[in-house]
Amino acid sequence: MTIERQHIQATQGEKVRAQFSELAKAQAAVEELEASGFNADQITLTTVGGHTEPNGRFVPGGISVVVMADERADDAERILSAAVA
């Protein structure tokens, strides 16, 4: 599971993204973000299905939680890091 931060040039904000393998953990992270004051319009939870590569190797899908955190990127990263642990 990984955490990524990205600076958004157009808005000068920050986006924090975490990859999860379990939906329950991703949903718990969203709940914690909301309890910490992040608005629902700042948080996106998406799922990606698995696929098979041309060589026959199966690549499992995953779940992403993305937070448009701006000045609260450190808070979002801390919450997401605790959730993926």
Residue pairs with C-beta under 8 A, 6 or more apart in sequence:
1 18
1 19
1 20
1 21
1 84
2 18
2 19
2 84
3 16
3 17
3 18
3 77
3 80
3 81
3 84
4 16
4 17
4 18
5 14
5 15
5 16
5 17
5 73
5 77
6 14
6 15
6 16
6 17
7 13
7 14
8 14
8 15
8 68
11 70
13 68
13 69
13 70
13 71
14 69
14 70
14 71
14 73
15 66
15 67
15 68
15 69
15 73
16 66
16 67
16 69
16 73
16 76
16 77
16 80
17 64
17 65
17 66
17 67
18 26
18 29
18 64
18 65
18 80
18 81
18 83
18 84
19 62
19 63
19 64
19 84
20 26
20 29
20 62
20 63
20 64
20 65
20 83
20 84
21 60
21 62
21 63
22 63
23 47
23 63
25 83
25 84
26 45
26 63
26 64
26 65
26 83
27 45
28 83
29 65
29 79
29 80
29 83
29 84
30 43
30 45
30 65
32 79
32 82
32 83
33 42
33 43
33 65
33 67
33 76
33 79
33 80
34 40
34 43
36 75
36 79
37 72
38 67
38 69
38 72
38 76
42 67
42 68
42 69
43 65
43 66
43 67
43 68
44 64
44 65
44 66
44 67
45 63
45 64
45 65
46 63
46 64
46 66
47 61
47 62
47 63
47 64
48 61
48 62
48 63
48 64
49 61
50 58
50 59
50 60
50 61
51 58
51 59
51 61
52 58
52 59
53 59
65 80
65 83
67 73
67 76
67 80
69 75
69 76
69 77
